[in-house]
């Protein structure tokens, strides 16, 4: 039986600093990847793992490199990455015990694909604006479902999860200042591909802080 993820905890300022470092390392991995096209999904996934180890950390989970796939947890294969389909890269590191979990995409020059990407980016921004202490996590999920339905998309997974010592932690009840969570809207359309943006957000009094804000939203082609 699969072990259920633990409930997330409020992080101390020292723990938040460690998580911020994990995010910074993740951003460095993304930036150093370069152009993935012409290589296989497996090859890019191997390079991600290599760069993570080179930076003195470990992968928080097996990286996802998915070209035109509608599988949420796609396993990288031998498929050669081409510029005509959306590409999802989902990776995280474990630094001093604490995890990061961030997803970015490469978007081809295609009107429909660009439109879908803009939709999930807008949905993500709307959800992030609502993050503050006292908000019920289930209400964020409800708002996510409403926004997705408005755009005509099916909901395939939750809007996010807690992050800390475990890459997936459950959020129960109200958000509290010091919690770190992901916001990851996803759209998966057969014949088109998968679309997902995932950022890590620190719950604060007042405006939330997007810890992964410095990582470019769209990876360079």
C-alpha positions as CSV (number, residue, x, y, z in Angstrom):
1,X,0.0,0.0,0.0
2,X,1.3,3.4,-1.0
3,X,2.3,5.5,2.1
4,X,0.2,8.7,2.4
5,X,2.1,12.0,2.2
6,X,2.6,13.7,5.6
7,X,0.7,16.9,6.5
8,X,2.8,20.0,5.8
9,X,4.2,22.1,8.6
10,X,4.9,25.8,9.1
11,X,8.5,26.4,8.3
12,X,10.9,28.5,10.5
13,X,12.9,31.4,8.9
14,X,16.0,29.1,8.9
15,X,14.1,26.3,7.1
16,X,12.7,28.8,4.6
17,X,16.2,30.0,3.8
18,X,17.2,26.4,3.0
19,X,14.2,25.9,0.8
20,X,15.1,29.2,-1.0
21,X,18.6,27.8,-1.6
22,X,17.1,24.6,-3.1
23,X,15.0,26.8,-5.4
24,X,18.0,28.8,-6.4
25,X,19.9,25.6,-7.3
26,X,16.9,24.4,-9.3
27,X,16.9,27.6,-11.3
28,X,20.6,27.1,-12.1
29,X,19.8,23.6,-13.4
30,X,17.1,25.0,-15.6
31,X,19.3,27.8,-17.0
32,X,22.3,25.5,-17.7
33,X,20.2,22.9,-19.6
34,X,20.3,24.9,-22.8
35,X,18.3,23.9,-25.9
36,X,16.8,20.4,-25.5
37,X,15.7,20.0,-29.1
38,X,17.2,17.2,-31.1
39,X,17.9,15.1,-28.0
40,X,15.8,12.3,-26.4
41,X,13.7,12.8,-23.3
42,X,15.9,10.3,-21.5
43,X,19.1,12.2,-22.5
44,X,17.7,15.5,-21.1
45,X,16.6,13.7,-17.9
46,X,20.1,12.3,-17.5
47,X,21.7,15.7,-17.9
48,X,19.3,17.1,-15.3
49,X,20.4,14.5,-12.8
50,X,24.1,15.0,-13.7
51,X,23.8,18.8,-13.2
52,X,22.0,18.4,-9.9
53,X,24.8,16.1,-8.6
54,X,27.4,18.4,-9.9
55,X,25.9,21.2,-7.9
56,X,26.3,19.1,-4.7
57,X,22.7,18.1,-4.2
58,X,20.4,15.2,-5.0
59,X,17.2,15.0,-7.1
60,X,14.1,15.3,-5.0
61,X,12.4,13.0,-7.4
62,X,13.0,11.5,-10.9
63,X,12.8,14.5,-13.3
64,X,10.0,14.6,-15.8
65,X,10.8,15.4,-19.4
66,X,7.6,15.1,-21.5
67,X,7.1,16.0,-25.1
68,X,3.5,16.2,-26.2
69,X,2.5,13.8,-23.5
70,X,-0.8,13.8,-21.6
71,X,0.5,11.6,-18.7
72,X,0.9,13.7,-15.5
73,X,3.9,11.7,-14.3
74,X,5.4,10.9,-17.7
75,X,8.4,8.7,-17.7
76,X,11.1,10.0,-20.1
77,X,11.6,7.8,-23.1
78,X,13.6,7.6,-26.3
79,X,11.4,10.1,-28.1
80,X,13.4,12.8,-29.8
81,X,12.4,16.3,-28.7
82,X,11.1,18.4,-31.7
83,X,10.0,22.0,-31.8
84,X,6.4,21.3,-32.9
85,X,5.0,20.1,-29.6
86,X,4.8,21.5,-26.0
87,X,7.6,20.2,-23.7
88,X,7.2,19.9,-20.0
89,X,10.3,19.7,-17.7
90,X,9.5,19.1,-14.0
91,X,12.4,18.8,-11.6
92,X,13.4,19.4,-8.0
93,X,16.4,19.1,-5.7
94,X,16.9,18.0,-2.1
95,X,19.2,20.4,-0.3
96,X,20.1,19.9,3.4
97,X,17.0,17.7,3.6
98,X,14.5,20.2,2.1
99,X,13.0,19.9,-1.4
100,X,12.1,22.0,-4.4
101,X,9.6,21.2,-7.1
102,X,9.3,23.4,-10.1
103,X,7.9,22.9,-13.7
104,X,8.7,24.9,-16.8
105,X,7.9,24.5,-20.4
106,X,9.2,25.1,-23.9
107,X,6.4,26.5,-26.1
108,X,6.5,26.2,-30.0
109,X,5.4,28.9,-32.3
110,X,1.8,27.6,-32.6
111,X,-1.3,29.8,-31.9
112,X,-3.3,27.1,-30.2
113,X,-0.5,25.9,-28.0
114,X,0.4,29.5,-27.0
115,X,-3.2,30.2,-26.2
116,X,-3.5,27.2,-23.9
117,X,-0.2,28.2,-22.2
118,X,-1.5,31.7,-21.6
119,X,-4.7,30.3,-20.1
120,X,-2.8,28.2,-17.4
121,X,-0.5,31.0,-16.7
122,X,-3.4,33.3,-16.0
123,X,-5.1,30.7,-13.9
124,X,-1.9,30.3,-11.8
125,X,-1.7,34.0,-11.2
126,X,-5.3,34.2,-10.1
127,X,-4.8,31.4,-7.6
128,X,-1.5,32.9,-6.2
129,X,-3.3,36.2,-5.6
130,X,-5.7,34.4,-3.2
131,X,-3.0,32.8,-1.1
132,X,-2.9,34.2,2.4
133,X,-3.2,33.0,6.0
134,X,-6.6,31.8,7.0
135,X,-7.7,30.8,3.5
136,X,-8.9,27.2,3.3
137,X,-6.8,25.1,0.9
138,X,-10.0,23.4,-0.3
139,X,-11.3,26.8,-1.4
140,X,-8.2,27.3,-3.5
141,X,-8.9,24.0,-5.1
142,X,-12.5,25.0,-5.7
143,X,-11.4,28.3,-7.3
144,X,-9.0,26.3,-9.5
145,X,-11.9,24.0,-10.7
146,X,-14.1,27.0,-11.4
147,X,-11.3,28.8,-13.5
148,X,-10.6,25.6,-15.4
149,X,-14.2,25.0,-16.2
150,X,-14.6,28.5,-17.4
151,X,-11.9,27.9,-20.0
152,X,-13.4,24.5,-20.9
153,X,-10.6,22.3,-19.4
154,X,-10.9,19.1,-17.3
155,X,-9.2,19.0,-13.9
156,X,-6.7,16.1,-13.8
157,X,-4.9,16.9,-10.6
158,X,-5.0,19.3,-7.6
159,X,-3.8,22.9,-7.8
160,X,-0.8,22.1,-5.6
161,X,0.7,20.6,-2.5
162,X,2.9,21.4,0.4
163,X,6.7,21.2,0.1
164,X,9.3,20.7,2.8
165,X,11.3,17.7,4.0
166,X,9.0,15.8,1.6
167,X,8.5,16.8,-2.0
168,X,4.7,16.2,-1.6
169,X,3.1,17.2,1.7
170,X,-0.7,17.4,2.3
171,X,-2.2,20.7,3.2
172,X,-5.1,20.3,5.6
173,X,-7.4,23.1,6.6
174,X,-6.3,26.8,6.6
175,X,-3.1,28.1,5.2
176,X,-0.7,29.5,7.8
177,X,2.1,32.0,7.4
178,X,5.4,30.1,6.9
179,X,3.8,27.3,4.8
180,X,5.4,26.6,1.4
181,X,3.2,25.2,-1.3
182,X,3.2,24.7,-5.1
183,X,0.7,26.2,-7.5
184,X,0.6,24.0,-10.6
185,X,-2.3,24.3,-12.9
186,X,-2.3,21.6,-15.7
187,X,-4.1,21.0,-18.9
188,X,-3.7,17.8,-20.9
189,X,-5.2,17.5,-24.3
190,X,-5.0,14.3,-26.5
191,X,-3.3,15.0,-29.8
192,X,-1.9,18.3,-28.5
193,X,0.0,17.5,-25.3
194,X,0.4,18.5,-21.7
195,X,0.7,22.0,-20.2
196,X,1.8,22.6,-16.7
197,X,3.4,25.5,-14.8
198,X,4.6,24.9,-11.2
199,X,5.9,27.5,-8.9
200,X,6.7,27.4,-5.2
201,X,5.0,30.0,-3.0
202,X,5.6,31.1,0.6
203,X,2.5,32.0,2.6
204,X,2.9,35.4,4.2
205,X,0.8,38.0,6.0
206,X,-0.4,40.1,3.1
207,X,1.0,39.4,-0.3
208,X,2.4,35.8,-0.9
209,X,6.0,35.5,-2.1
210,X,6.7,33.4,-5.2
211,X,10.1,31.7,-4.3
212,X,10.7,30.6,-7.9
213,X,9.9,34.0,-9.5
214,X,13.4,34.5,-10.9
215,X,13.3,31.3,-13.0
216,X,12.1,32.2,-16.5
217,X,8.5,31.0,-17.1
218,X,9.3,29.7,-20.6
219,X,12.5,27.9,-21.4
220,X,14.5,29.1,-24.4
221,X,14.1,27.3,-27.7
